[in-house]
Amino acid sequence: MKTRLALLLLASAFSLSAFHAMAADKVVLQLKWVTQAQFAGYYVAKDKGFYEAEGLDVEIKPGGPDIAPPQVIAGGGADVVVDWMPSALATREKGVALVNIAQPFKSSGMMLTCLKESGVASPADFKGKTLGVWFFGNEYPFLSWMSQLGLKTDGGPDGVTVLKQGFNVDPLIQKQAACISTMTYNEYWQVIDAGIKPDDLVVFKYQDQGVATLEDGLYVLEDKLKDPAFKEKMVKFVRASMKGWKYAEQNTDEAAGIVLENDATGAQTEEHQKRMMSEVAKLTAGSNGALDDADYKRTVASLLKGGSDPVISKEPSGAFTHEITDAALK
């Protein structure tokens, strides 16, 4: 009798577990880059059960050098993607209607890091120099800045030579470029770890140059927002994700550990991820997830500048919505 009762209780437990699994709404998130502390908030939200508490089953798909989030979502491979606003707005103008539903990152971490010996002391010294630039949608902030400086990017005497930079710091270490693209939380520290002293570098933060554009927002396809069930799912996703981000800000070492646990490649190190998380926390600080209208307008204005070759050709319409965060933050 006891054995039968135990079996019945076990069966009930399995049935209940199966019910919860079936009831959970699936969400596929495509990251902009590989598993690292740049995306800690999402991994923390999953690890701490914040998504589960909202009835969500979230799959986090790492990115990589050959993965463009706009292409993934356009092809049906994700429900929501992490992307930089310049890329998202340029993509929208090309016909893939991405919409910003939340903005966890308040500040920009993008920089140009230059060797002092190259003679670059100010943006005026870029002229005639070779500059390392990331592509795959990451080039737009750089191109906008060069346009505003009046510098062509075709390698002519009155412009700069663009070196298509891999996602590493080799061009600076090997002195193939005077400056390279770096992030405050990642590649800059790779340069330091390679043995170059901070005093031997000159750093230009986009944020300090007045050309900062929004990074690491959450984007969905516009047509999907016509579905009330999808909108409700995104409200839950954003609410849980922001809980994850705020937890990560307050517990940087623990968040870095959670990221490492989710790194299937084993390529990340504890020291680097802890350092990265501390820097990323500075960029998400001050954001509750809602897109700030002033930050949006500043980004659009920056991208519209540039004479005959701006990143976007006209003021976007419908490129963001507050509807999701308004509901998520109630």
C-alpha positions in Angstrom: 0.0 0.0 0.0 2.8 2.4 0.9 4.6 1.5 -2.3 1.5 2.2 -4.3 1.0 5.6 -2.6 4.6 6.5 -3.1 4.3 5.7 -6.8 1.1 7.8 -7.1 2.8 10.7 -5.4 5.8 10.4 -7.7 3.5 10.2 -10.7 1.7 13.3 -9.6 5.0 15.2 -9.1 6.1 14.3 -12.6 2.7 15.3 -14.0 2.9 18.6 -12.2 6.4 19.2 -13.5 5.3 18.3 -17.0 2.4 20.7 -16.7 4.6 23.6 -15.7 7.0 22.8 -18.5 4.1 22.8 -21.0 2.6 25.9 -19.6 5.8 27.9 -19.8 6.0 30.3 -22.7 9.1 29.8 -24.8 11.3 32.9 -25.6 14.4 32.7 -27.7 16.9 35.5 -27.1 19.7 36.1 -29.6 22.8 37.8 -28.1 25.0 40.2 -30.0 28.2 38.4 -29.0 29.5 35.4 -27.2 28.6 34.4 -23.6 30.2 37.1 -21.5 29.4 39.6 -18.7 28.1 42.0 -21.3 24.9 39.9 -21.2 25.0 39.0 -17.5 21.5 40.2 -16.7 19.9 37.6 -18.9 22.0 34.7 -17.5 21.3 35.9 -14.0 17.6 36.2 -14.6 17.6 32.6 -15.8 19.8 31.3 -13.0 17.9 33.0 -10.3 14.5 31.8 -11.5 13.2 35.3 -12.5 12.1 34.0 -15.9 10.6 30.9 -14.4 8.6 33.0 -11.9 7.1 34.8 -14.9 6.1 31.6 -16.6 8.8 31.8 -19.2 11.2 29.2 -20.7 14.0 31.4 -22.1 16.7 30.1 -24.4 19.7 32.3 -24.6 21.6 31.9 -27.9 25.2 33.2 -27.9 26.4 35.3 -30.8 29.7 35.3 -32.6 31.7 36.9 -35.5 29.5 35.4 -38.1 26.1 36.0 -36.4 24.2 39.2 -37.1 21.2 39.5 -34.7 19.0 41.3 -37.3 19.5 38.5 -39.7 18.7 35.9 -37.1 15.4 37.5 -36.1 14.4 38.3 -39.7 14.9 34.6 -40.4 12.7 33.5 -37.5 15.6 32.3 -35.4 14.8 34.4 -32.3 11.9 36.3 -30.7 14.0 39.1 -29.4 17.6 40.2 -30.0 20.3 42.3 -28.3 21.6 45.0 -30.8 23.1 48.4 -30.9 20.6 51.1 -32.0 22.7 52.4 -35.0 22.6 48.8 -36.4 18.9 48.4 -35.6 17.9 51.8 -37.2 20.0 51.1 -40.3 18.5 47.7 -40.5 15.0 49.2 -40.1 15.6 51.6 -42.9 16.7 48.7 -45.1 13.3 47.0 -44.6 13.7 44.8 -41.5 11.3 46.6 -39.1 13.1 46.3 -35.7 11.5 48.0 -32.7 13.3 48.8 -29.5 11.1 47.5 -26.6 13.6 48.1 -23.8 17.0 49.7 -23.1 19.0 48.1 -20.3 22.2 50.0 -21.2 22.2 53.7 -20.3 25.7 54.6 -21.4 28.1 53.7 -24.2 31.2 51.6 -23.7 32.6 52.2 -27.1 36.1 53.8 -27.6 38.9 54.2 -30.0 42.2 53.2 -28.2 45.3 54.6 -29.8 49.1 54.2 -29.3 50.5 57.4 -28.0 53.6 56.9 -30.2 51.4 57.1 -33.3 51.0 60.8 -32.8 47.3 60.8 -32.1 46.6 63.2 -29.3 43.1 64.5 -30.4 40.5 63.6 -33.0 42.2 66.2 -35.3 45.1 63.8 -35.5 43.1 61.0 -37.1 43.6 62.4 -40.5 46.0 60.2 -42.5 46.0 57.5 -39.9 44.8 53.8 -40.1 42.0 53.1 -37.7 40.7 49.6 -36.8 36.9 49.3 -37.2 34.5 46.5 -36.4 31.9 45.7 -39.0 28.8 43.4 -39.0 26.7 46.4 -37.8 29.2 47.7 -35.3 30.7 50.2 -37.8 27.9 52.7 -37.8 28.8 54.7 -34.7 32.4 55.1 -36.1 31.2 56.1 -39.6 28.9 58.7 -38.1 31.7 60.1 -36.0 34.1 60.3 -39.0 31.4 62.0 -41.0 30.9 64.6 -38.3 34.6 65.2 -38.2 34.6 65.7 -42.0 36.9 62.8 -42.6 36.4 60.4 -45.5 36.9 56.7 -44.8 38.3 55.8 -48.3 42.0 56.1 -47.4 42.5 59.3 -49.2 45.0 62.0 -48.0 42.2 64.0 -46.3 40.6 61.1 -44.6 41.4 57.9 -42.7 42.2 54.4 -43.8 39.8 51.9 -42.3 41.2 48.5 -41.3 38.5 45.9 -41.0 39.3 44.8 -37.5 38.6 41.3 -36.2 37.2 41.0 -32.8 40.6 41.2 -31.2 43.3 43.8 -30.5 46.0 42.4 -32.8 46.2 45.4 -35.1 47.3 47.7 -32.3 49.7 45.2 -30.7 51.3 44.6 -34.1 51.2 48.3 -34.9 49.1 47.8 -38.1 46.8 50.6 -36.9 47.2 53.8 -34.9 43.9 53.2 -33.2 41.5 50.3 -32.8 37.9 49.9 -31.7 37.6 48.8 -28.1 34.9 48.5 -25.4 35.5 49.8 -21.9 34.7 46.4 -20.5 36.5 44.1 -22.9 39.1 44.9 -25.6 40.8 47.8 -23.7 41.7 45.4 -21.0 43.0 42.9 -23.6 45.4 45.6 -24.7 46.5 46.2 -21.1 46.9 42.4 -20.5 49.1 42.3 -23.7 51.7 44.4 -21.8 50.9 47.9 -23.0 50.8 50.4 -20.2 47.8 52.8 -19.8 50.3 55.7 -20.0 51.3 54.6 -23.5 47.7 54.8 -24.8 45.3 57.6 -25.7 41.7 56.7 -25.3 38.7 58.5 -27.0 35.4 57.4 -25.4 32.4 58.0 -27.7 30.5 59.1 -24.7 33.0 61.9 -24.0 33.1 63.0 -27.7 29.4 63.8 -27.9 28.8 61.0 -30.5 27.7 58.3 -28.1 24.9 56.1 -29.5 22.8 53.6 -27.6 24.1 50.1 -27.2 22.7 46.7 -26.2 18.9 47.4 -26.4 16.2 44.7 -26.8 14.6 44.6 -30.2 11.7 42.6 -31.8 10.0 42.6 -35.2 7.2 45.2 -35.5 4.6 42.8 -36.8 5.0 40.6 -33.8 3.8 43.4 -31.6 0.4 43.2 -33.2 -0.1 39.9 -31.3 -1.4 40.6 -27.7 0.0 37.3 -26.5 3.4 38.1 -27.8 3.3 41.6 -26.2 2.4 40.1 -22.8 5.3 37.6 -23.2 7.7 40.5 -23.8 6.4 42.4 -20.8 7.2 39.4 -18.6 10.6 38.9 -20.4 11.6 42.6 -19.9 10.5 42.6 -16.3 12.5 39.5 -15.4 15.5 40.6 -17.4 15.7 44.0 -15.6 15.5 42.1 -12.3 18.5 40.1 -13.5 20.4 43.3 -14.5 19.8 45.0 -11.2 20.9 41.9 -9.3 24.0 41.7 -11.5 24.8 45.4 -10.8 24.7 44.8 -7.0 26.4 41.4 -7.1 29.1 41.7 -9.8 31.3 38.8 -8.8 28.4 36.4 -8.4 27.0 37.5 -11.8 30.4 36.9 -13.4 30.4 33.4 -11.9 27.0 32.7 -13.4 28.2 33.8 -16.8 31.2 31.5 -16.5 28.9 28.6 -15.7 27.0 29.2 -18.9 30.1 29.6 -21.1 30.1 26.3 -23.0 33.4 27.1 -24.8 35.4 27.5 -21.6 37.2 30.4 -23.3 36.4 33.0 -20.6 38.5 33.5 -17.4 37.2 34.4 -14.0 39.5 37.5 -13.7 38.4 38.9 -17.0 34.7 38.3 -16.4 34.8 39.9 -13.0 36.5 42.9 -14.4 34.1 43.0 -17.3 31.1 42.8 -15.0 32.3 45.7 -12.9 32.6 47.9 -16.0 29.3 46.7 -17.5 27.5 47.7 -14.3 28.6 51.3 -14.9 26.8 51.2 -18.3 23.5 49.7 -17.0 23.5 51.9 -13.9 20.7 54.5 -14.1 18.5 52.4 -16.4 15.3 50.8 -15.3 14.9 49.3 -18.8 12.8 52.1 -20.3 14.2 53.9 -23.3 15.0 57.5 -22.5 13.6 59.8 -25.1 16.5 62.2 -24.9 19.0 59.4 -25.4 17.0 58.2 -28.4 16.9 61.6 -30.0 20.6 62.1 -29.4 21.4 58.8 -31.2 19.1 59.6 -34.1 20.6 63.1 -34.5 24.1 61.7 -34.5 23.3 59.1 -37.1 21.6 61.7 -39.4 24.7 63.8 -39.5 27.4 63.3 -42.0 26.7 65.2 -45.1 26.2 63.0 -48.2 26.6 59.7 -46.4 24.7 59.6 -43.1 24.1 56.2 -41.4 20.3 56.8 -41.8 18.8 59.1 -44.3 15.6 60.2 -42.5 14.0 60.4 -39.1 12.8 56.9 -38.1 9.1 56.3 -37.4 7.9 53.6 -35.1 11.4 52.5 -34.2 10.6 52.2 -30.5 7.8 51.6 -28.1 7.3 52.4 -24.4 4.3 50.1 -24.2 6.3 47.0 -23.0 8.3 48.8 -20.4 5.3 50.8 -19.2 3.6 47.6 -18.4 6.7 45.8 -17.1 7.6 48.6 -14.6 4.1 49.0 -13.1 
